Amino acid sequence: MAWIYLIIAGLFEIVWAMGLKYSEGFTQLWPSVVTLIAIVISFFFFSKALKDIAVGTSYAIFTGIGAAGTAIIGMVALNEDASLTRIFFLVLMLVGIVGIKLVSSDDVKEEG
């Protein structure tokens, strides 16, 4: 279940990252509200995942999902640069995220 929490947290990171753009420095009410709610949800699920997954692994995957997802949405929906080089490195990032998951034998965080 922790991996599902981590994926949900990463997806909500995409939502709040996109929301930051539309909140215009928190000057637009509804985009700001959506952004703040998404931040709370994202960190709630991230903290749930941290109960069972090592922090280094969790954080790498959490930020990777957020960064790659936000970049992909930017290219698809906001007409941001979609050069082959950028796409190559996004694919490389996604391969890294999957790789980290596959080699993570430390699903349970180490205790003190």
SULWO-V805346 format. One record per backbone hydrogen bond with DSSP energy under -1.0 kcal/mol. CO is the residue of the C=O (numbers start at 1). NH is the residue of the N-H. Records with the same first field share a line. If there is no record, write none. Layout:
CO = NH  NH
//
This chain:
1 = 5
2 = 6
3 = 7
4 = 8
5 = 9
6 = 10
7 = 11
8 = 12
9 = 13
10 = 14
11 = 15
12 = 16
13 = 17
14 = 18
15 = 19
16 = 20
18 = 22
19 = 23
23 = 27  28
28 = 32
29 = 33
30 = 34
31 = 35
32 = 36
33 = 37
34 = 38
35 = 39
36 = 40
37 = 41
38 = 42
39 = 43
40 = 44
41 = 45
42 = 46
43 = 47
44 = 48
45 = 49
46 = 50
49 = 52  53
54 = 58
55 = 59
56 = 60
57 = 61
58 = 62
59 = 63
60 = 64
61 = 65
62 = 66
63 = 67
64 = 68
65 = 69
66 = 70
67 = 71
68 = 72
69 = 73
70 = 74
71 = 75
72 = 76
73 = 77
74 = 78  80
83 = 87
84 = 88
85 = 89
86 = 90
87 = 91
88 = 92
89 = 93
90 = 94
91 = 95
92 = 96
93 = 97
94 = 98
95 = 99
96 = 100
97 = 101
98 = 102
99 = 103
103 = 105
106 = 54
//
